[in-house]
Every structure is written in C-alpha cells, then in structure tokens.
Amino acid sequence: MSEGTPMGQALTDLAAQAPDRPALTCGSTTLTRRQLDEKSNSLAWALLDQGIEPGSRVALILPNGPDFVVTTLAIWKAGGTPIPIAPKMPPAERAAILALANPALTIEEPLTPAKPPTPPPPAVPRPWKILTSGGSTGRPKLIATTESGTLENAVLFGLAGQMQENRTALLTAPLTHNGPFMAMASALLFGNHVVLMERFDAAKALALLQDHQVDWMYAVPTMMHRIWRLEERPPLPALRTVFHLAAPIAPWLKQAWIDWLGPEKIWELYAGTESQAATLISGTEWLEHRGSVGRPIKGEIEIRTPTGEPAPPNTTGTVWMRPTTGPTYTYLGKTPTTNWESLGDMGHMDADGYLYLTDRETDMILVGGSNVYPAEIEAALEEHPNVTSSAVIGLPHEDLGNVPHAIVQLSTPTPDADLLKHLTARLAPYKLPRTFERTEDPLRDDAGKVRRSALRAARLP
C-alpha cells in the first residue's frame, strides 16, 4: 500500500494543472507554478549528482526569498531533508548546530545549476523537515519530525489553519522557524499563491494584504501588535483567515483584531515544534473562553502540580503533553518517546477542557513568595500607545529575592511615571516593575521570540 504522494511529485502535478498561475511572489519577483517547478527540478538534479538521497540532510542557510523556496523544493524532490538555519544565528551557535546536524551538504549561497528542468524520479524525504527550536529558553535544539515527506503529511498544518486550495497566502515570518516553514509547505501544496515577505514590516504587510487580495495570513502576536499600531487599518474583505501562533497574545490585542476583522477569521494554534500535542481555537470560541488557546486537537494535555499530580480544573501548573499515535519527533542524537513531556509552559485547564497559558516556567519571577509572569506584564505594557515592544525579566532584590525589570521600546519618549500609572490600573502592586530600561535594540526576533534568559544574564553583575 502506498504511503502517499511524494511532496515533489505533488508540486509537479500542480504545475501541470495550472502552469501559468502565480506560485510565489517575493519582493519584485513572481514565479509561476511552471517556473517554480522547473527551477526546483533543475536544482534537484544537481543535488542528486552530489549524492543527495532519501535520508540525506541538507543544511540551508539562506534568508527569506525565492532562492530559499526553490532550494527547499529541490531538496525534497531529491529525497533529502532540509535543515533551515537562520543566517543571523551567532557563529558559535551555528557551528554547534551544524556539528549536531552533520549534513551531507551545506548551502549558504543561491545555486544556479544548468540542469534539465524535467522532474527527477519521485522520492519521499525521510523525514521531511528538521528544524531548530525557537530557542526562547536557551540554545536551540534540532528537532526532526518522524513523518515522511508526503502530500498527506505536509498539509496537516494548513488543514488545522483553515487553509483552502488555490487561494493566496501571506507568509510574514522567517522560514527558518517551524510555523512559517510548515505554512510555506502547506500553502504551496494547496496550490496557493504564496506571497513571502523578506522581512516583516507592518505597513508593507498591510499593503500586500490589499494588493494581492490575500485570503490567508500567518502571524505572530508581535506582528499583530505592530499592524494594530498603524494609523489606518482598512477593511480587508478578501482576508478569510488570520492564523497566529508562536507566542502568547494579549487578550486586549486579540479582542482588537476580532473587532476589526470578525471572530470567525481569527484562529490560534498552540503547539511546540515537537508536536506531541496541539490545541486550536477560533475567535468565536475565544469570546466564550477569553484568554484560552483552545482544546486539544492532537495528542493529550494534562496540567500537573509541582509534586507531579494532576491539577484540578482552574489550577495553575506545568503543561504536560504526549502523543497518542506514536512518536512525533526526535531530538537529533536522542530516541523519540511517547511518554509525557513538558516544554516548560505553565497554565491551567477549565472544566470544559480549554487550556489557558500563563508563561514559561523558567521565565516566572518569584517576588517575595508570589509568582509573577512576565508575559502578563508585557501584555499590559504593550497596551500603552507609546510602547512598541517589551520584555520583562527578574533581577535580584535584597529583600524580595527578585523583582520585575521592564525593558521597553518606545515610539515616543515616555516617563517611568506614565508607564507605571498605566500598569497600576491593570496589575496588582507586587507585579509592577521596580525599574524601567529603554532600548533601541530588537527585543524579539522576526518570529516573535524573546530570549529572556539571555537578557537577564546580560544585566547581572
């Protein structure tokens, strides 16, 4: 019995069905399905000449752009497994990742081989992707899916995200992160016209939504916050789905997007790159379960107390997950498992089984014996009209043990007293930052991730 249609073959089949339909737009470049198929075919033959075959790992160190997409498709068509690595990753970190990956080939520059554009023999990548973790709590890990590279496996993300066939999808984040990488694969295999941003810019994203009559959009809360701060937000009648994930979203910001576009268009997914389990929630459900990330659609989720016991409903504890259909991933160099695991998130479940997240366990600040969650303070800070981004960390305090310290990016100079007044109306006194710091440096990467542990380490004596 066949395991499914190889990804490369599925893309070639789409090109045969509608060769002149736009498949990819990035900047000033647009490639039709035929052009994307032929370019990736040519490159696949070159990779085959270099010994790439099912199981071969290929490190891909390219920025967002047509070359990234063409090269990824070529790796799949040759049967190889792409390992996207962020070009801006610090050299020491990159070297460690490459040593762990042990790739058969590393691609750091666009390839332009003069090979025939005919499709290579169908091949199934095993596995179809290996991604670095988000790295929000330390050095990234390499996470390999256990799935083979078939059409049926690669479109599961799009199915969860309400993606439809033959539409237009806007991808706003770096393809070296798991969410946007899977969105790219799903969108192309659904026959969508993928509009890819080289780098996120709020005004540009809004223009692309209008110019291309985008039907489906990938977003993270940081991007949604920046778009919301624009002076003008026109109606977007063509936009049917905003699919957001990767980080917690402030309830006020989610409500603002629901009010703007309608609850039926706002969808949220919670899962790790490991994909042991996942939750999903629509904006309509969210209005009835404000603050929730939804109920499990995959795997099992359980909240546990510090002693490891299952927590009663509405009791905050550590989020544990396990798959129900066999191992979903392996860290390179480790054996996959079907046991309960935690990614370090904390939260609670209500009596109806809806999950609510608070923060990462490692990011929690213990202030005089009370638990303080940075994400809650950041959400309140970013409701201030002058705050464009924020990160809250705990710094040592002689009396209380630790106290919150807020690092903020501002659009307009704002005194500490104004920020504190704004927060006092929204937070309990023990949660208020004791100190504020201004910065011009990005606090989050383009995928909305923040490394609080690194920020804290840089501010310790």
BELGI-V877970 format. One record per pair of residues at least 6 apart in sequence whose ideal C-beta (glycine too) atoms are under 8 Angstrom apart, sorted by the first residue. I is the first residue (numbers start at 1). J is the second residue. D is the distance in whole Angstrom. If there is no record, write none. Layout:
i:j:d
I:J:D
I:J:D
This chain:
i:j:d
3:124:7
3:148:6
3:150:6
4:124:8
4:148:8
4:150:3
4:151:6
4:152:4
4:153:7
5:13:8
5:150:6
5:151:4
5:152:7
6:76:8
6:122:5
6:123:6
6:124:5
6:125:8
6:149:7
6:150:6
6:151:8
7:76:5
7:77:8
7:124:8
7:125:7
7:128:7
7:149:5
7:150:7
7:151:6
7:154:6
7:185:7
7:189:7
8:40:8
8:44:7
8:73:7
8:76:5
8:77:3
8:119:7
8:120:7
8:122:7
8:123:7
9:119:7
9:122:5
10:151:4
10:189:6
11:36:8
11:37:6
11:40:7
11:73:6
11:77:8
11:188:6
11:189:7
12:37:5
12:41:8
12:119:5
14:23:8
14:33:6
14:37:8
14:188:8
14:189:8
14:191:5
15:23:8
15:33:4
15:34:5
15:36:7
15:37:4
15:38:8
17:33:8
17:191:8
18:33:6
18:166:8
18:191:7
19:32:6
19:33:6
19:34:4
20:32:5
20:33:7
20:34:7
21:32:6
21:33:5
21:166:8
21:191:8
21:193:7
22:30:6
22:31:8
22:32:6
22:33:8
22:193:5
23:31:6
23:32:6
23:33:4
23:35:8
23:36:4
23:188:7
23:193:6
23:194:7
24:30:7
24:31:5
24:36:6
24:66:6
24:69:6
24:188:8
24:193:8
24:194:5
24:196:7
25:31:8
25:193:7
25:194:7
25:195:5
25:196:7
25:212:7
26:64:7
26:65:5
26:66:5
26:69:8
26:195:8
26:196:4
26:197:8
26:198:6
27:65:7
27:198:6
29:65:8
29:66:5
31:39:7
31:66:6
31:70:8
33:191:8
36:69:7
36:70:7
36:73:7
36:188:8
37:117:8
37:119:8
38:117:4
39:70:5
39:74:8
39:117:8
40:70:5
40:71:8
40:73:4
40:74:4
40:77:6
41:74:8
41:77:7
41:115:8
41:116:7
41:117:5
41:118:6
41:119:5
41:120:7
42:74:8
42:113:6
42:114:8
42:115:4
42:116:7
42:117:5
43:70:6
43:71:6
43:74:4
43:111:6
43:113:6
43:115:7
44:73:8
44:74:4
44:75:8
44:77:4
44:78:5
44:120:5
45:113:7
45:115:4
45:116:6
45:120:6
46:74:8
46:111:7
46:113:4
46:115:5
47:58:7
47:74:6
47:75:7
47:78:4
47:80:6
47:105:7
48:78:5
48:120:6
49:115:8
50:104:8
50:105:6
51:104:7
52:58:6
52:75:7
52:78:4
52:79:7
52:80:4
52:104:6
52:105:6
53:78:7
53:79:5
53:80:7
53:123:7
54:79:4
54:80:7
54:123:6
54:124:6
54:125:6
54:126:5
55:79:8
55:80:8
55:81:7
55:126:6
56:78:8
56:79:7
56:80:4
56:81:7
56:104:4
56:105:7
57:80:7
57:81:5
57:83:6
57:101:6
57:102:7
57:103:4
57:104:6
57:130:7
58:75:5
58:80:5
58:81:7
58:82:6
58:83:7
58:103:6
58:104:7
58:105:5
58:106:8
58:107:6
59:83:5
59:85:6
59:98:6
59:101:6
59:103:4
59:105:7
59:106:4
59:107:7
60:68:7
60:71:6
60:72:7
60:75:7
60:82:5
60:83:6
60:84:5
60:85:7
60:107:5
61:85:5
61:86:8
61:87:5
61:94:8
61:106:7
61:107:7
61:108:5
62:68:4
62:71:7
62:87:7
62:107:7
62:108:7
62:109:8
62:110:7
63:87:5
63:174:8
63:198:7
64:174:6
64:175:6
64:196:6
64:197:7
64:198:5
64:199:7
65:196:7
65:198:6
66:196:8
67:110:4
67:111:8
68:84:8
68:175:6
69:175:8
69:184:7
69:188:8
69:194:7
69:196:7
71:82:8
71:107:6
71:110:7
71:111:7
72:82:5
72:84:7
72:175:8
72:184:8
73:188:8
75:81:7
75:82:5
75:125:7
76:82:7
76:125:5
76:128:7
76:149:6
77:119:7
77:120:6
77:123:7
78:120:7
78:123:6
79:123:3
79:124:7
79:125:6
79:126:8
79:149:8
80:104:8
80:105:8
80:125:6
81:125:5
81:126:7
81:127:6
81:128:7
81:129:7
81:130:6
81:144:8
81:149:8
82:129:6
82:130:7
83:101:5
83:103:6
83:130:5
83:131:8
83:142:7
84:131:7
84:132:8
84:175:6
84:176:4
84:181:6
85:94:6
85:97:6
85:98:8
85:132:7
85:176:6
86:132:8
86:174:6
86:176:4
87:108:8
89:97:7
89:140:8
93:139:6
93:140:7
96:139:7
97:132:6
97:140:7
97:142:7
98:106:7
100:142:6
100:332:5
100:333:7
101:130:7
101:142:6
101:332:7
124:148:5
124:149:5
124:150:6
125:148:7
125:149:3
126:148:5
126:149:7
127:144:5
127:145:5
127:146:6
127:147:6
127:148:7
127:149:7
128:145:6
128:147:6
128:148:6
128:149:3
128:150:8
128:153:7
128:154:6
128:185:8
129:144:8
129:145:6
129:149:8
129:178:8
129:181:7
129:182:8
129:185:8
130:142:6
130:143:7
130:144:4
130:145:8
130:332:7
131:142:8
131:143:6
131:176:8
131:177:7
131:178:4
131:181:6
131:273:5
132:140:4
132:141:7
132:142:6
132:143:7
132:176:7
133:140:5
133:141:5
133:142:8
133:143:6
133:272:8
133:273:6
134:140:7
134:177:7
134:178:8
134:246:7
134:273:7
134:447:7
134:449:5
135:449:7
135:451:6
136:360:7
136:449:5
136:450:6
136:451:6
136:452:7
137:344:6
137:360:6
137:362:5
137:363:8
137:451:8
137:453:6
138:451:8
138:453:6
141:331:5
141:332:8
142:331:7
142:332:4
143:178:8
143:273:5
143:274:6
143:329:5
143:330:8
143:331:6
143:332:8
144:329:6
144:330:5
144:331:8
144:332:6
145:275:7
145:328:7
145:329:6
146:326:7
146:327:5
146:328:6
146:329:6
146:330:7
146:336:6
147:153:4
147:154:8
147:328:8
151:189:6
154:182:8
154:185:5
154:186:7
154:189:6
155:163:8
155:185:8
155:186:5
155:189:5
155:190:6
156:186:8
157:179:8
157:182:4
157:183:6
157:185:7
157:186:5
158:182:8
158:183:7
158:186:3
158:187:7
158:189:7
158:190:6
159:186:8
160:269:6
160:278:7
160:280:6
160:297:7
161:183:7
161:186:7
161:216:7
161:218:8
161:241:7
161:243:4
161:267:6
161:269:7
162:216:7
162:240:8
162:241:5
162:243:7
162:267:6
163:169:7
163:186:6
163:187:7
163:190:6
163:192:7
163:216:5
163:241:7
163:243:8
164:190:7
164:215:7
164:216:7
164:240:8
165:190:5
165:191:5
165:192:7
166:190:7
166:191:5
166:192:7
167:190:8
167:192:5
167:193:7
167:215:4
167:216:6
167:240:8
168:192:6
168:193:5
168:195:6
168:212:5
168:213:6
168:214:5
168:215:5
168:216:7
168:238:8
169:183:7
169:187:4
169:192:5
169:193:7
169:194:6
169:195:7
169:214:7
169:215:7
169:216:4
169:217:7
169:218:7
170:195:5
170:197:7
170:205:7
170:208:6
170:209:6
170:212:7
170:214:5
170:216:7
170:217:5
170:218:7
171:180:5
171:183:6
171:184:6
171:187:7
171:194:6
171:195:7
171:196:5
171:197:7
171:218:5
172:180:7
172:197:5
172:200:5
172:205:6
172:217:7
172:218:6
172:219:6
172:220:8
172:223:6
173:179:7
173:180:4
173:197:8
173:200:7
173:218:6
173:219:8
173:220:6
173:223:7
173:246:8
173:446:6
173:447:5
173:448:8
174:180:6
174:445:8
174:446:5
174:447:6
175:181:5
175:184:6
175:196:8
177:246:7
177:447:4
177:449:8
178:273:4
179:218:7
179:220:8
179:245:5
179:246:5
179:447:7
180:218:6
180:447:7
183:218:5
183:243:8
184:194:6
184:196:8
187:194:5
187:216:7
188:194:6
192:215:8
192:216:7
193:212:7
195:208:6
195:212:5
195:214:6
197:204:7
197:205:7
197:208:7
199:446:7
200:223:6
200:226:8
200:446:5
202:223:7
202:226:4
202:227:5
202:229:7
202:230:6
203:230:6
205:223:7
205:227:6
206:227:6
206:230:6
206:233:7
206:234:8
208:214:7
209:217:7
209:236:6
209:238:8
209:239:6
210:234:7
210:236:7
213:238:4
214:236:8
214:238:6
214:239:6
215:238:6
215:239:7
215:240:5
215:241:7
216:239:8
216:240:7
216:241:5
216:243:7
217:239:6
217:241:7
217:242:5
217:243:7
218:243:6
218:244:8
219:242:6
219:243:7
219:244:5
220:244:6
220:245:7
220:246:4
220:247:6
220:447:6
220:448:3
221:244:6
221:246:8
221:247:5
221:248:7
221:249:4
221:250:7
221:253:6
221:448:6
222:247:7
222:389:7
222:444:5
222:448:4
223:448:7
224:242:8
224:244:6
224:249:7
224:253:6
224:257:6
225:250:8
225:253:6
225:382:6
225:388:8
225:389:8
226:388:7
227:233:7
228:253:6
228:256:6
228:257:7
228:260:8
229:385:8
229:388:7
229:411:7
233:260:6
236:261:7
239:261:7
239:265:7
240:265:6
241:265:6
241:267:6
242:257:7
242:261:7
242:265:6
242:266:5
242:267:7
243:267:5
243:268:8
243:269:7
244:266:7
244:267:7
244:268:5
244:269:8
245:268:6
245:269:4
245:270:7
245:271:7
246:447:6
246:448:5
246:449:7
247:448:5
247:449:7
247:450:8
248:293:8
248:357:6
248:359:8
248:375:5
248:379:8
249:268:7
250:378:8
250:379:3
250:380:8
250:382:6
250:383:7
251:290:6
251:291:5
251:379:7
252:379:7
252:383:5
253:379:8
253:382:7
253:383:8
254:266:7
254:268:8
254:283:8
254:286:7
257:266:6
257:283:8
258:266:5
258:283:5
258:286:7
258:287:7
262:283:7
263:282:7
263:283:3
263:284:4
263:286:7
263:287:6
264:282:7
264:283:6
264:284:6
265:283:7
266:282:7
266:283:3
266:286:7
267:280:7
267:281:7
267:282:6
267:283:7
268:280:7
268:281:5
268:286:7
268:293:6
268:294:7
269:278:6
269:279:7
269:280:5
269:293:8
269:294:8
270:278:7
270:279:5
270:280:8
270:293:4
270:294:7
270:355:7
270:357:7
271:277:7
271:278:4
271:279:7
271:298:8
272:321:8
272:343:5
273:329:7
274:328:6
274:329:4
274:341:7
274:343:7
275:298:7
275:299:8
275:323:8
275:328:5
275:329:6
276:299:5
276:321:4
276:322:6
276:323:5
276:328:6
276:329:8
276:341:6
277:296:6
277:298:6
277:299:3
277:300:6
277:301:5
277:321:4
277:322:7
277:323:7
278:296:7
278:297:6
278:298:4
278:299:7
279:293:5
279:294:4
279:295:6
279:296:5
279:297:7
279:301:7
279:355:5
280:294:5
280:295:8
280:297:5
281:289:7
281:292:6
281:293:6
281:294:3
281:295:7
281:354:8
285:292:8
285:294:7
286:292:6
289:350:7
289:352:7
289:354:5
291:356:5
292:350:7
292:354:4
292:355:6
292:356:5
293:355:5
293:356:7
293:357:6
294:354:7
294:355:7
295:352:8
295:353:5
295:354:6
295:355:7
296:353:7
296:355:8
298:323:8
298:324:8
299:321:6
299:322:6
299:323:5
299:324:6
299:328:8
300:321:7
300:322:5
300:323:8
300:324:6
301:319:6
301:320:7
301:321:5
301:349:7
301:355:6
302:310:6
302:319:8
302:320:5
302:321:8
302:340:7
303:310:7
303:311:4
303:315:7
303:316:8
303:317:4
303:318:7
303:319:6
303:320:7
303:347:7
303:348:6
303:349:5
304:310:6
304:311:6
304:317:5
304:318:5
304:320:5
305:311:5
305:315:7
305:317:5
306:317:7
306:318:8
311:317:4
311:348:7
311:349:8
313:348:7
313:349:6
313:350:6
313:351:5
314:348:5
314:349:8
314:350:6
314:351:7
315:348:6
316:346:6
316:347:7
316:348:5
316:358:6
316:371:8
317:346:7
317:347:8
317:348:7
318:342:5
318:344:8
318:345:7
318:346:6
318:361:6
319:342:6
319:343:7
319:345:4
319:346:7
319:347:5
319:355:7
319:357:7
320:340:5
320:341:7
320:342:5
321:340:7
321:341:6
321:342:7
321:343:7
322:338:6
322:339:6
322:340:5
322:341:7
323:338:6
326:338:6
327:336:3
327:337:6
327:338:6
328:336:8
329:336:6
330:336:4
342:361:8
344:360:5
344:361:5
344:362:6
345:357:6
345:359:8
345:360:6
345:361:7
346:357:7
346:358:5
346:359:6
346:360:7
346:361:5
346:364:7
346:373:8
347:355:6
347:356:5
347:357:4
347:358:5
348:355:8
348:356:5
348:358:8
349:355:5
349:356:7
350:356:7
357:375:8
358:364:8
358:373:5
358:375:7
358:376:7
359:373:4
359:374:6
359:375:5
359:376:7
360:452:8
362:453:7
363:373:7
363:374:5
363:375:8
363:393:8
363:452:5
363:453:8
364:371:6
364:372:7
364:373:6
364:374:8
365:371:8
365:372:4
365:373:8
365:374:7
365:392:8
365:393:8
365:394:3
365:402:5
365:403:8
365:404:6
366:372:8
366:394:8
366:401:6
366:402:6
367:394:8
367:397:8
367:400:5
367:401:7
367:402:6
367:403:6
367:404:7
367:430:5
367:431:8
368:399:8
368:400:4
368:401:7
368:430:7
369:401:8
370:430:5
372:394:8
372:404:6
372:430:7
372:431:5
374:391:7
374:392:4
374:393:7
374:394:8
374:404:7
374:452:6
376:427:7
376:431:7
377:390:8
377:392:5
377:404:6
377:406:7
377:423:7
377:427:7
377:431:6
377:433:7
378:390:5
378:391:7
378:392:5
380:422:8
380:423:6
380:426:4
380:427:6
381:387:5
381:390:4
381:392:8
381:406:6
381:408:6
381:419:7
381:422:8
381:423:7
382:388:8
382:389:7
382:390:6
383:422:8
383:426:7
384:414:7
384:419:7
384:422:5
385:411:8
386:410:5
386:411:5
386:412:5
386:414:5
387:408:6
387:409:7
387:410:6
387:411:8
387:414:8
387:419:8
388:409:5
388:410:7
388:411:5
389:408:7
389:409:4
389:442:8
389:443:5
389:444:6
390:406:6
390:407:7
390:408:5
390:409:7
390:443:7
391:406:8
391:407:5
391:443:4
391:444:7
391:450:5
391:452:6
391:455:6
392:404:5
392:405:7
392:406:5
392:407:7
392:433:7
392:452:8
393:404:8
393:405:5
393:407:7
393:452:5
393:455:5
393:456:4
393:459:7
394:402:4
394:403:7
394:404:6
394:405:7
394:456:7
395:402:7
395:403:6
395:405:5
395:435:7
395:456:7
395:459:6
395:460:8
396:402:6
396:460:7
397:403:4
397:434:7
403:433:8
403:434:4
403:435:8
404:431:7
404:432:7
404:433:4
404:434:7
405:433:6
405:434:7
405:435:5
405:436:8
405:437:7
405:459:7
406:419:7
406:433:4
406:435:7
406:436:5
406:437:7
407:436:8
407:437:5
407:438:8
407:439:6
407:443:6
407:455:7
408:419:7
408:436:6
408:437:7
408:438:6
408:439:7
409:438:8
409:439:6
409:440:7
409:442:8
409:443:6
410:438:6
416:436:5
419:436:6
420:432:7
420:433:8
420:436:8
423:432:6
423:433:7
424:432:7
443:450:6
443:455:8
444:450:5
